[in-house]
Amino acid sequence: VKKINRFLCEVSINSVNVLAHIPNSGRLTELMTPGRKAILSVADNPDRKTAYTLRSVWYNRRWVCIDSTTPNALASALCRSGRLFGNCADVKREHTIGRHRFDLLLTGDNGKKTLVEVKSVTLVENKIALFPDAPTKRGVSHLNALIKLVKPNYRRSILFVILRSDAKSFRPNVKTDNEFTEALKRARRAGVLVKAIRCRVGRRSVSLIGHARVIL
């Protein structure tokens, strides 16, 4: 794998170099290095500039999923099965309130609603998952929206999905983005539930291992 720019990389398939889309806006510094094995998928749209999409890379004897669309799909499925926020009568993706669009709106069996913002985590140091790996004004905006949204019968949560199996805990990456770190602390003080989950990444699947301890 050779990263060309933020969303484009070069990958060798049977000694033929091809271009692939990177579905992740992070830096991915330790993951995107020459010689690393990768998993690609073929693009559905034949008119797209790149014929392939990068899904996972092999790092530290395990697959790491870098596809930032995976956490939303996984979180939605886990919520439907009741494994993250209890039994859900309904799970709606991309729910808009005012000017903000939230990743998930859950409706429990008791009618109580939970708004969930989902974040993709790929960086791990000393078994601690870190987010973000690049400054994120968008992430701060999402947290501020959750803080300000106070409605009767609504819970608010941010869920960090760790897309590799070697993390035991999670904390915000203060060295990379102190603004996001402070916003996350404010959010928890304001009643926003901060959760993190660990995942096992295979060649064709991503599955839940369990919850990760959140350090704030």
C-alpha contacts under 8 A as a table, 3 or more apart, distances in Angstrom:
res1	aa1	res2	aa2	distance
1	V	9	C	6.73
1	V	10	E	5.85
1	V	11	V	4.86
1	V	12	S	7.28
1	V	32	M	6.10
1	V	33	T	5.87
1	V	34	P	4.87
1	V	35	G	5.97
1	V	36	R	5.61
1	V	37	K	7.00
1	V	38	A	6.97
2	K	9	C	5.42
2	K	10	E	5.02
2	K	11	V	6.49
2	K	32	M	6.35
2	K	33	T	5.88
2	K	34	P	5.10
3	K	6	R	7.61
3	K	8	L	6.29
3	K	9	C	4.18
3	K	10	E	6.32
3	K	32	M	6.07
3	K	33	T	7.32
4	I	7	F	7.84
4	I	8	L	5.45
4	I	9	C	4.94
4	I	10	E	6.88
5	N	8	L	5.23
5	N	9	C	6.85
6	R	22	I	7.43
6	R	25	S	6.44
6	R	26	G	7.75
6	R	27	R	7.34
7	F	21	H	5.69
7	F	22	I	4.53
7	F	23	P	6.63
7	F	24	N	6.97
7	F	25	S	6.95
8	L	19	L	6.92
8	L	20	A	5.89
8	L	21	H	4.91
8	L	22	I	5.46
9	C	19	L	5.78
9	C	20	A	5.41
9	C	21	H	6.52
9	C	22	I	6.75
10	E	17	N	6.37
10	E	18	V	5.63
10	E	19	L	4.66
10	E	20	A	6.18
11	V	17	N	5.51
11	V	18	V	5.40
11	V	19	L	6.29
11	V	20	A	6.97
11	V	38	A	7.94
12	S	15	S	5.45
12	S	16	V	5.22
12	S	17	N	4.28
12	S	18	V	6.16
13	I	16	V	5.11
13	I	17	N	6.25
13	I	18	V	7.15
18	V	52	Y	8.00
19	L	50	T	5.79
19	L	51	A	7.15
19	L	52	Y	6.83
20	A	40	L	7.86
20	A	50	T	5.50
20	A	51	A	6.60
20	A	52	Y	4.61
20	A	53	T	4.97
20	A	54	L	5.94
21	H	50	T	6.20
21	H	52	Y	6.31
21	H	53	T	4.65
21	H	54	L	6.00
22	I	25	S	7.91
22	I	53	T	6.29
22	I	54	L	5.48
22	I	55	R	7.82
22	I	66	I	7.88
22	I	67	D	7.50
23	P	53	T	7.27
23	P	54	L	7.08
23	P	55	R	7.75
23	P	66	I	7.09
23	P	67	D	5.19
23	P	68	S	5.94
23	P	69	T	7.41
24	N	66	I	6.34
24	N	67	D	5.99
24	N	68	S	5.33
26	G	132	P	7.60
26	G	133	D	5.93
26	G	134	A	5.72
27	R	133	D	6.19
27	R	134	A	6.06
28	L	31	L	5.32
28	L	32	M	5.96
28	L	122	T	7.52
28	L	123	L	7.47
28	L	133	D	7.20
29	T	32	M	5.75
29	T	33	T	7.56
30	E	33	T	6.80
31	L	36	R	7.94
31	L	57	V	6.88
31	L	58	W	7.96
31	L	59	Y	6.59
32	M	36	R	7.47
32	M	57	V	7.93
33	T	36	R	6.13
36	R	57	V	6.82
36	R	58	W	6.23
36	R	59	Y	7.45
37	K	57	V	5.76
37	K	58	W	5.27
38	A	54	L	7.20
38	A	55	R	7.50
38	A	56	S	5.66
38	A	57	V	4.27
38	A	58	W	6.12
39	I	54	L	6.22
39	I	55	R	5.53
39	I	56	S	5.07
39	I	57	V	6.25
39	I	203	R	7.21
40	L	52	Y	6.20
40	L	53	T	5.46
40	L	54	L	4.64
40	L	55	R	5.46
40	L	56	S	7.27
41	S	52	Y	5.58
41	S	53	T	5.25
41	S	54	L	6.63
41	S	55	R	6.89
42	V	51	A	6.00
42	V	52	Y	4.62
42	V	53	T	6.40
43	A	46	P	6.94
43	A	48	R	7.51
43	A	50	T	7.50
43	A	51	A	5.26
43	A	52	Y	5.18
43	A	53	T	6.39
45	N	48	R	5.58
46	P	51	A	7.18
48	R	51	A	6.59
50	T	53	T	7.54
54	L	66	I	7.58
54	L	67	D	7.30
55	R	65	C	5.91
55	R	66	I	5.77
55	R	67	D	5.24
56	S	63	W	6.23
56	S	64	V	5.34
56	S	65	C	4.19
56	S	66	I	5.44
56	S	67	D	7.10
57	V	63	W	5.64
57	V	64	V	5.43
57	V	65	C	6.63
57	V	66	I	7.42
58	W	61	R	6.65
58	W	62	R	5.59
58	W	63	W	4.58
58	W	64	V	6.25
59	Y	62	R	5.50
59	Y	63	W	6.17
59	Y	64	V	6.67
62	R	164	R	7.60
62	R	165	S	7.70
62	R	201	V	7.77
63	W	164	R	6.82
63	W	201	V	5.65
63	W	202	G	6.45
63	W	203	R	7.53
64	V	122	T	6.98
64	V	163	L	5.95
64	V	164	R	5.01
64	V	201	V	6.32
65	C	122	T	7.32
65	C	163	L	5.39
65	C	164	R	6.80
65	C	201	V	6.52
66	I	122	T	6.64
66	I	163	L	7.35
67	D	70	T	5.71
68	S	71	P	6.38
68	S	120	S	5.73
69	T	72	N	5.95
69	T	73	A	6.88
70	T	73	A	5.36
70	T	74	L	6.08
71	P	74	L	5.04
71	P	75	A	5.82
71	P	118	V	6.88
71	P	119	K	7.11
71	P	120	S	6.05
71	P	161	V	5.95
71	P	163	L	7.95
72	N	75	A	5.12
72	N	76	S	6.00
72	N	103	D	7.03
72	N	118	V	6.31
73	A	76	S	5.17
73	A	77	A	6.29
74	L	77	A	5.18
74	L	78	L	6.14
74	L	206	V	7.72
74	L	207	S	7.84
75	A	78	L	5.07
75	A	79	C	6.01
75	A	118	V	7.73
76	S	79	C	5.18
76	S	80	R	6.23
76	S	91	V	6.83
76	S	93	R	7.53
76	S	104	L	7.29
77	A	80	R	5.14
77	A	81	S	6.41
78	L	81	S	5.13
78	L	82	G	6.31
78	L	83	R	5.40
78	L	84	L	6.23
79	C	82	G	4.94
79	C	83	R	5.87
79	C	84	L	5.50
79	C	85	F	6.35
79	C	86	G	7.46
79	C	87	N	7.65
79	C	88	C	6.73
79	C	91	V	7.16
79	C	106	L	7.75
80	R	83	R	7.76
80	R	87	N	7.45
80	R	88	C	5.97
80	R	89	A	7.85
80	R	90	D	7.31
80	R	91	V	6.43
81	S	87	N	7.18
81	S	88	C	7.66
82	G	85	F	6.14
82	G	86	G	4.57
82	G	87	N	4.39
82	G	88	C	6.10
83	R	86	G	6.18
83	R	87	N	7.79
85	F	88	C	7.70
86	G	108	G	7.38
87	N	108	G	5.86
87	N	109	D	6.17
88	C	91	V	6.85
88	C	106	L	6.40
88	C	107	T	5.57
88	C	108	G	4.21
88	C	109	D	5.64
89	A	106	L	7.78
89	A	107	T	5.63
89	A	108	G	5.28
89	A	109	D	5.13
90	D	106	L	5.90
90	D	107	T	5.10
90	D	108	G	7.01
91	V	104	L	6.83
91	V	105	L	5.91
91	V	106	L	4.73
91	V	107	T	6.48
92	K	95	H	6.66
92	K	104	L	5.63
92	K	105	L	5.07
92	K	106	L	6.41
93	R	102	F	7.74
93	R	103	D	5.53
93	R	104	L	4.58
93	R	105	L	6.39
94	E	101	R	5.86
94	E	102	F	5.34
94	E	103	D	4.54
94	E	104	L	5.77
94	E	105	L	7.61
95	H	101	R	5.45
95	H	102	F	5.19
95	H	103	D	6.46
95	H	104	L	6.29
95	H	105	L	6.13
96	T	99	R	7.07
96	T	100	H	5.66
96	T	101	R	4.12
96	T	102	F	6.09
97	I	100	H	5.53
97	I	101	R	6.29
97	I	102	F	7.73
98	G	101	R	7.97
100	H	142	H	7.77
100	H	145	A	7.05
102	F	105	L	7.33
102	F	115	L	6.79
102	F	116	V	6.53
102	F	117	E	5.74
103	D	115	L	7.75
103	D	116	V	6.02
103	D	117	E	5.17
103	D	118	V	6.24
104	L	114	T	7.96
104	L	115	L	5.83
104	L	116	V	4.99
104	L	117	E	6.63
104	L	118	V	7.95
105	L	113	K	6.81
105	L	114	T	5.72
105	L	115	L	4.73
105	L	116	V	6.35
106	L	113	K	5.39
106	L	114	T	4.95
106	L	115	L	6.43
106	L	116	V	7.81
107	T	110	N	7.89
107	T	111	G	5.72
107	T	112	K	5.74
107	T	113	K	4.51
107	T	114	T	6.55
108	G	111	G	5.10
108	G	112	K	5.27
108	G	113	K	6.19
108	G	114	T	7.96
109	D	112	K	7.46
112	K	153	N	5.43
112	K	154	Y	6.28
112	K	155	R	7.75
113	K	153	N	6.32
113	K	154	Y	4.87
113	K	155	R	6.16
114	T	154	Y	5.55
114	T	155	R	4.46
114	T	156	R	5.57
114	T	157	S	7.17
115	L	154	Y	7.27
115	L	155	R	6.25
115	L	156	R	4.90
115	L	157	S	6.13
116	V	156	R	6.14
116	V	157	S	4.80
116	V	158	I	5.48
116	V	159	L	6.80
117	E	142	H	7.46
117	E	157	S	6.39
117	E	158	I	4.67
117	E	159	L	6.11
118	V	158	I	5.93
118	V	159	L	4.83
118	V	160	F	6.01
118	V	161	V	7.17
119	K	158	I	7.56
119	K	159	L	6.16
119	K	160	F	4.82
119	K	161	V	6.05
120	S	160	F	6.12
120	S	161	V	5.24
120	S	162	I	6.45
120	S	163	L	7.07
121	V	129	A	6.98
121	V	130	L	6.82
121	V	131	F	5.95
121	V	132	P	7.29
121	V	160	F	6.49
121	V	161	V	5.76
121	V	162	I	4.64
121	V	163	L	5.98
122	T	129	A	7.41
122	T	130	L	7.71
122	T	131	F	7.99
122	T	162	I	6.17
122	T	163	L	5.66
122	T	164	R	6.80
123	L	129	A	5.80
123	L	130	L	5.51
123	L	131	F	7.05
123	L	133	D	6.60
124	V	127	K	5.93
124	V	128	I	5.36
124	V	129	A	4.26
124	V	130	L	5.86
124	V	166	D	7.58
124	V	167	A	6.36
125	E	128	I	5.27
125	E	129	A	6.48
125	E	130	L	7.43
126	N	167	A	7.96
127	K	166	D	5.90
127	K	167	A	4.28
127	K	168	K	5.54
127	K	169	S	6.91
128	I	167	A	5.26
128	I	168	K	6.05
128	I	169	S	5.02
128	I	170	F	5.38
128	I	171	R	6.99
129	A	162	I	6.89
129	A	167	A	5.60
129	A	168	K	7.57
129	A	169	S	6.12
129	A	170	F	4.57
129	A	171	R	6.39
130	L	133	D	7.07
130	L	170	F	6.06
130	L	171	R	5.52
130	L	172	P	5.45
130	L	173	N	5.09
131	F	171	R	7.07
131	F	172	P	5.08
131	F	173	N	5.11
132	P	135	P	6.52
132	P	136	T	6.99
132	P	172	P	6.91
132	P	173	N	5.84
132	P	176	T	7.04
132	P	177	D	6.98
133	D	173	N	7.12
133	D	176	T	6.44
134	A	176	T	6.09
134	A	177	D	7.07
135	P	176	T	6.16
135	P	177	D	5.07
135	P	180	F	7.83
136	T	139	G	5.17
136	T	140	V	6.57
136	T	177	D	7.32
136	T	180	F	7.17
137	K	140	V	5.14
137	K	141	S	6.23
137	K	180	F	7.80
138	R	141	S	5.02
138	R	142	H	6.28
139	G	142	H	5.10
139	G	143	L	6.37
139	G	180	F	6.88
140	V	143	L	5.13
140	V	144	N	6.21
140	V	179	E	7.21
140	V	180	F	5.30
140	V	183	A	6.31
141	S	144	N	5.12
141	S	145	A	6.19
142	H	145	A	5.12
142	H	146	L	6.39
143	L	146	L	5.11
143	L	147	I	6.20
143	L	183	A	6.43
143	L	184	L	6.67
143	L	187	A	6.49
144	N	147	I	4.99
144	N	148	K	6.18
144	N	183	A	7.13
144	N	187	A	7.47
145	A	148	K	5.25
145	A	149	L	6.09
146	L	149	L	5.21
146	L	156	R	6.41
146	L	157	S	7.75
146	L	187	A	7.27
146	L	192	V	7.11
147	I	150	V	7.43
147	I	186	R	7.76
147	I	187	A	5.48
147	I	190	A	6.12
147	I	191	G	7.88
147	I	192	V	6.99
150	V	154	Y	7.38
151	K	154	Y	5.56
155	R	192	V	7.45
155	R	193	L	7.99
156	R	191	G	7.49
156	R	192	V	5.05
156	R	193	L	6.20
157	S	192	V	5.12
157	S	193	L	4.40
157	S	194	V	5.83
157	S	195	K	7.40
158	I	192	V	7.16
158	I	193	L	6.34
158	I	194	V	5.21
158	I	195	K	6.33
159	L	194	V	6.26
159	L	195	K	4.88
159	L	196	A	5.53
159	L	197	I	7.65
160	F	195	K	6.25
160	F	196	A	4.50
160	F	197	I	6.42
161	V	196	A	5.90
161	V	197	I	5.26
161	V	198	R	6.51
161	V	199	C	7.39
162	I	165	S	7.70
162	I	167	A	7.62
162	I	196	A	7.18
162	I	197	I	5.99
162	I	198	R	5.01
162	I	199	C	5.98
163	L	198	R	6.84
163	L	199	C	5.44
163	L	200	R	7.13
163	L	201	V	6.83
163	L	206	V	7.80
164	R	167	A	7.13
164	R	198	R	6.85
164	R	199	C	5.55
164	R	200	R	5.80
164	R	201	V	6.09
165	S	198	R	6.21
165	S	199	C	5.52
165	S	200	R	5.06
165	S	201	V	7.18
165	S	209	I	7.73
167	A	170	F	7.53
167	A	198	R	6.95
167	A	212	A	7.71
168	K	198	R	7.70
168	K	212	A	5.75
168	K	213	R	6.98
169	S	196	A	7.97
169	S	212	A	4.70
169	S	213	R	4.49
169	S	214	V	5.91
169	S	215	I	7.17
170	F	196	A	6.69
170	F	212	A	6.34
170	F	213	R	6.02
170	F	214	V	4.87
170	F	215	I	5.97
171	R	214	V	5.84
171	R	215	I	4.86
171	R	216	L	6.14
172	P	180	F	7.58
172	P	181	T	5.42
172	P	184	L	7.81
172	P	215	I	7.89
172	P	216	L	7.34
173	N	176	T	5.57
173	N	177	D	6.12
173	N	178	N	7.34
173	N	181	T	6.73
174	V	177	D	5.16
174	V	178	N	4.53
174	V	179	E	7.95
174	V	180	F	7.71
174	V	181	T	5.62
175	K	178	N	6.43
177	D	180	F	5.50
177	D	181	T	6.45
178	N	181	T	4.91
178	N	182	E	6.15
179	E	182	E	5.31
179	E	183	A	6.16
180	F	183	A	4.98
180	F	184	L	6.10
181	T	184	L	5.19
181	T	185	K	6.42
182	E	185	K	5.10
182	E	186	R	6.24
183	A	186	R	5.03
183	A	187	A	6.08
184	L	187	A	4.96
184	L	188	R	6.35
185	K	188	R	5.30
185	K	189	R	6.34
185	K	216	L	6.75
186	R	189	R	5.09
186	R	190	A	6.14
187	A	190	A	4.97
187	A	191	G	6.49
187	A	192	V	5.28
188	R	191	G	5.16
188	R	192	V	4.75
188	R	193	L	6.21
188	R	194	V	6.60
189	R	192	V	7.22
194	V	214	V	7.43
195	K	211	H	7.69
195	K	212	A	7.73
195	K	214	V	6.80
196	A	211	H	5.90
196	A	212	A	5.25
196	A	213	R	7.00
196	A	214	V	6.59
197	I	208	L	7.26
197	I	209	I	7.48
197	I	210	G	5.71
197	I	211	H	4.23
197	I	212	A	5.14
198	R	208	L	6.22
198	R	209	I	5.41
198	R	210	G	5.49
198	R	211	H	5.90
198	R	212	A	6.01
199	C	206	V	6.45
199	C	207	S	5.42
199	C	208	L	4.59
199	C	209	I	5.08
199	C	210	G	7.24
200	R	206	V	5.69
200	R	207	S	5.27
200	R	208	L	6.30
200	R	209	I	6.19
201	V	204	R	7.97
201	V	205	S	6.09
201	V	206	V	4.54
201	V	207	S	6.60
202	G	205	S	5.07
202	G	206	V	6.08
